[in-house]
Amino acid sequence: MTLISSIDPTTGKIIKQFQPHSKEQINAALRKADNAFSEWKELEVSERSKLLSDLSQLLRSKKQELGELITLEMGKVIKQSVAEVVKCADTFDYFAAHAEELMQPEEAETDAARSMVSYEPMGPVLAIKPWNFPFWQVLSAASHILAAGNVMLLKHSSYVPMCALKMEELFLEAGFPEGVFQTLLIDGSTASSLISRDEIKAVSFTGSDIAGKKVAELAARNMKKFVLELGGSDPFIVLPDANVEKAATVAVPSRCINAGQTCIAAKRFIVAQEVAEDFTNKFVELTKKLKLGDPMDKNTDIGPLVREEQISILEQQVKDAISKGAKVLLPGGRVEREGSFYSPTVLADATPGMKVMTEETFGPVAPIVTVRNEQEAIDVANNTRFGLGASIWTEDREKGTALARQLETGMVAINAFFRPEACMPFGGVKGSGMGREMAKHGFYEFMHLKSVKIY
């Protein structure tokens, strides 16, 4: 059985290796989850909420330690890693405060004496999550899945086994009953095989669109509920009346946060020809100022990519763009040093057929497209199989709101970079997924809705 290796992307060296869980361990975990659900769902919502609050406090008290673990295992710069942990705490606080309200039956008017829709948890949820936000991707989903009375079995990315195991420890330390949250150290094929198990009632998946389709097929075949978040190629649209300097100032971190390894990062910069030169010059100027280096240094802006394979994919995408006429404004690329470092690359004259426009670029590569008018901007933005998030920059808020309705995305920010918040549903359309996480919409994704009429 192949060992699961935790590798420090800053050095490329193995930190620790883990033995994958055996069939016996997996079966025991499924039984434990099933038993835990029987008790957890019956717990008073106020008691569940108290435990959510306790976990939030624990995350805050350990934010530096947990941030350092994230940085060590997947290379995110420390200031972003610590912020990730705090954001998880905020999300648990939100559902601790709102779970009781969300669980209340919804009254309806019918011919009966009383009619209502009640909400009931489904059971053990299998969560299959990626490495790029090792705490957030898991805990943002767990916050509302557990608040609703479900339990969770986590199959995390094999890149971040230490983070995965640490989260299970945190739930136990916060006082959650055993079995409410468990980590399984297994590979993707083993995780897929669990979808058909009777103990698993639903699947929460975040990852590539190719893998997501396979999960959806397996879940549908076994009549299991699923929610998919499958990444994106988010457009960042700058119109002629935009505050160009502010737009460029936000665009750079929007592209380069987490070294560009973010599903909701701005990935295609669609700029009106009237302001294209000003925006591009400012974007390149600010990108050059980013500090690349040791992710444990609080002054570093860009750390390593998670693995060498990510660099190879970016190199192929950039090479393809150049061969098709893209102009290199900032060459960036592979950095000749220990670890998986890639310096930001900025390309002009991008066109629809380039891989940097049709594929998800999971690293700091920024293609800039110049358009003649608003309609062309919308057409270019929608010319993708993805539909996660988008940004529109204009001083006319009404126009921005109208254009937002034309975008084929699940989320839009006007004059800002869209950032997830617990009170707003998170998810996309088209190839970016199905269903939503967070807010009341995510809360009800993993609930049975039962219509009750009392005569």
N, C-alpha and C positions, 0 to 999 in steps of 0.2 A: 504494500500500500504506500503510495507516494506521500511523503511528508509535506505538510503545509509550512512554507517558509516565510517568515517576516523579514523583509529586506529593507535596510535603510537606503532610500534613494539618493541621499546626499553622498554616500560613500559606495553604494552598490554592494555592501557587505551584509551577510546574514546576521540578523540580531538574535533570532531564536527560531526553532523548528518545533512543529506540533504534529502529533499523531492524529490523523482523522478519526472521528468517532466511528466505532464499530456498529454493525447492525443491532447488536444487543443494546448498546448505549442509545442508539436512535429510537429503538422500540420503547426503551425505558422512559426516554424524554417525552415521547408521544403519550404514553400512559399517564405520566406525571402532569402533562398539560391538560389532558382530558379530565383528570381528577381535580386539578386546580380550578378549572373552569366551573365545575359544579358548585364550588364554594364561592369563587370570586364574583360570579354573576349575581349571587344572592346577597352579597355584602351591601350594606346601605351605601347609596351613592356618596353620601357625606364622608363615609369612611374611606372609600376609594379616593375621593378628592383630597383627603388629608394625606394619604400616601403619595399622591402626585405632588403635593406641596412639599412634602419631606424630601422627595427626590430632587425637586428644584433647588432646595436649600443645599443639599449635598453637592449638586453640580456646581453651584456658586462657590462653595467653600473649597472645592478641589479644582477650580477652573484652570489654575496655572499648571498643576500636575497633569491634568487630563489634556490640556493644550499641548504640553510637551510630548505626551504620548502620541497624539495625532501627528505632530511635526516629525517625530522620530520615525514613525511607521509609514507615512505617505508623503512627507516633504512639504506640507503647507507651511507658510511662514507663520511664526509663532503668534504674531498679533492677530492674524486671522483665525488661527486655531483656538485661541482663548475666546475670541468673539463667537465662534461656533458653539462652544460649550455654553456660553451665556445665553445665546439665542435659544438653545434647547431648554434651558431653565425657564426662560420667558414663556415658551410654548406650554410647558407643563403647568405653569401658573395660570395660563389662560383657561385651559381645560379643567383645572381644579376649580376655578371660579365659575365656570359655565356648565359643567357636566349635569348638575342637578336640574337646571333649567332645560337643557337639551333632552333630558330623559322624560320630561313631563309629557303625558299623552296629549295629542292634539284633538280638540273637540270639533265635531262636525254636526251639521244640521241635517237630520233625516226624519223619516216617519217614526223612528224609535224614540223611546223615552230619553235615552242617552246614546250618542254615537261618538266613537273616538278612534284615533289611530294610535296604537301603542308601539313602542320601540323596544325590541328585544335583541340582545347580543347573539351573534352567530356561533361563537365557539373559538377553538384554536385557529389563529391566523398564521399562515406561513409567510414570513417577510424575507424576500430575496433582495439584498441591497448592495450598492456599489461602494467603491473605496473613496471617491473624491471628497465626500463630506461624511467621514466615517461615523460620527456621532449624530449629526443633524439628519441624515437620510433615514436613520433608524428611529431616533427618538421623536422626530416630528410626526412620524406615523404612529409610533407606540403611544404617544400622548393621548390621542383620541381613541385609538383602538382599545387601549386598556381602560380609559375613562368610561367607555361604553359598556364595560363588563366582559369584553373578550380577553383572551390570553394570546401571547405571541411566542412563536418559535422563529429564531433568527438564523438564516443562512446568509452570513456576511461574505463579502469578497475575500478570497484567499490572500489578498494583498494585506489585509488588516486584521489578522486573527487576534492580536493583542488588544486592539480596541474592542473587538467583538466580545471577548471574554471579560474585559473590564466592565462593560455595560451590564452584563449579568451580575457581576459582583456588586455593582452600585445599586441595582434593584433590591438585592438581598440586604445590603447594608442599610438601605432606606426603610426596610421593614416589610417589603412586599412578600406575600406568601411564596414559598417554593413552587415553581412550576408556572407562575404567572408570566415570567419572561425567562426564556432559555436560549442559549446560544448553541448551535450545532456546527461543529467543525466538519463540513462535508463539501464535496465538489458539486459542480452544477448538475451533472447527470443524476446524482443521488437526490439532490433537492427536487429535481423534476419528477423523480419517481414518487416522492412523498405527496404530490398533488392528488394522486388517486386514492391515497389512504383515507379511510373513513374518519380518522381522528381530525384530519385537516378540513376545515369548513370554508376557508377563503384564502386568497393569495394577494399580497401586496408586493408589487414588483417595481423596481427602478433599475434601468439599465438600457442596453441598446435596443433599437427597434426590432432587429432580427431575433434577439433572444426573447423579447417581449411577445412577439407573435407566436413563438413556440409555447410560451407559458400560457397565453390566451387559448391556444388550441387545446392544450392539455386540460386546462381548467374547464373550458366549455364542454369537452368530451365527458368530463366527470361531474358536470352540473355544479361547478363551484364558482362562487362570486370572485371576481378579480378586479383590481385597480392597477393600471399600468402608467408609469411615468417614464417616457422613452427618450428623453433628450431633445435637443433642438438645434436650430441654426438661426438664432434670433436676429431679426433686422433692427438696425439702429438708424432711423430715418431723420435726416436734418433738412428742414425746409428753408426756403429763402429768407423767411422772417424770423428764423431762430436766433437765439443768443448763441452765436457760434463759439465764442470763447468758453462759455459754460458747458456747452454741448461737448466740446473736445475734452474739457477737463474731466467730465464724467465718463466720456467714452473710453479713455485709457484704462482706468480701473475696471470698468465694465467688461473690457476684453481680457484684462490680465489678472483679475482676481483668481486666487488659487492656481496661479501660473496658467490661466486660461482653461483649466480642467473643470469646467462648470457647465451644466446643462443649460442654465438660463443666462449664461454670459452673452453679451453682444458679440455676434460672430460675422455679420455682414453689415458694412457701413454704407448706407445708401444716401448720397448727398446731392442736393440741388446744385446745378452747375454754377449758379450765381455765387454760391458760398464755398464751392468745393476747394478752391485753392487755399482760402483762409483756414478752413477746417483741417485740411490735410496737413498744412504746415504746422499748425498748432498741435495736432495729434502726434506727428512725428517728433516734434520738439519735446513734448511731455513724455513720450515713450522712451526717448533717449535718456531721460533723467531717472528712470526706474533703476533701483539698485538690485542687482542679481547677486546671490551669494548664499551664505549660511542661513538656513531658514530659522535657526534658533536665535539669530541676531534680530532684535526688535526693530532695527532700522532697515532690514532687508524687505524689498517689495516682491521679489520673485525668487522662489526656491526651485528645487529640481522638479522635473516631471516624475511621475510615480515609477515608471519603468523605461528602460531603453527602447522597448517596442513602440512607445508613444512618440519618441523622437523619429523613428523610422517612418511612421505613418505621416507625421507632419512634413517630413522631407519629401515624401512622394507627392503630397498634396501641393506643396509649394513648387516643386519641379514641374508638375503638370500645369500649374497656372502660368509659369514663366514660358513654357513651351507654347502656350496658347495666347501669348501676347501681354501678359501682366508685366507691369513695370515695377521693379524693386526700389522702393523708397528707403527702406531700412532693411539691410540684408539679414541681420540676426542669425538664427540657426544654431546648430550644435556648438556647444562650448567645450573646448578641449581641456577638460579637467576631470578630476574624480567625480563620479556621480552622474545622474541623468539630467544635465542642465541644457536648456534651450533658450536662447535669447530671443526677444520679440522680433517678429518679422512684419513689415508693413508693405502691402502691395497696392498699387494703383491700377486703373484700367481693367478691373475685374469684369468678367463677362459670365452670363448664365451657364455656359457649358463647362466651366472650370470646377474641379473637385472642391476647391475652397468655397464654392457657392452651392454645390449640390450635396456635399457630405458635411457631417458635423466635424468641425476642426477643434479637437480637444487639446488645445495648447495655444500659446500666445502668437497666433497668426491672424493678421487683420487685413482682409481684402476691402478696398474702397471702390464703390461704383458711383459714377456720376450720372444723374438723371436730369431730364429736361423739364419735368413738371410733376405735380402731385400724383396724377394718375399713373405715370410711369413708375414713380416711387412705390405705389401700392402694388402695381403689377409685379415688379421685381421682388418686393417683400414676400408676396404670396406664391412666387414661383419656386416652391420647395415642397418636399414631401413632409417637412416638419411644420409644427404650428404650436410652439410652446409659449414664448413671450415675445415682446417687442417694445421698442421705445420710439416715440415720435417727438420731435423738437420743433416747436412753433410758439410764437408769442400770442397767437390767437387760440385760446383754449377751446372755444366752440368749434373751430375748424379741426383742432386736434381730436376732440371728442367724436366728431363726425367721421374722421378718417379712421379712428380706432375701430369703429364698427365695421369698416371694410376689410380690416386685417383678419386673416384666417389664423387666429391664435387664441390661446386660452387666457392670456394675460397681456395687458398693455399698460405702460407707464407713459405719461405725457410730461415732458421736460424733466425726466428722471430715469434712473435705471430701476427696473422692477425688482423689488426685494420681497421675498416671501414673508408673510406675517400670519400669525395663528388665526386672526380674525377674517382672513381672506382665503377663498379656495385656491388651491394650487394644482395645476395640471394643464394639459394641452389638448389640441385637436389634431386631426389627420395622423401622421406618423409619430406624433409626440405623445400619444397615449389615449387612455380611456379612463373616465372616472376622475375623482378629485381627492386630494388630501387636505387636511386642516379645515378650519371653520366648521359650521354646522353641516356643510355639504360633505366634507370628509368624514365627519362623525357618523352620519347616517349611511355611508357607503357599506359599512360592515355591521349593519343592524337589519333585522327582519322587521318589516313594517306589517303590523297586524291590524286589520279593521275589525272593530268590536261594536256590535249593536245590541243594546239592552232594551227589551220591551216590557 
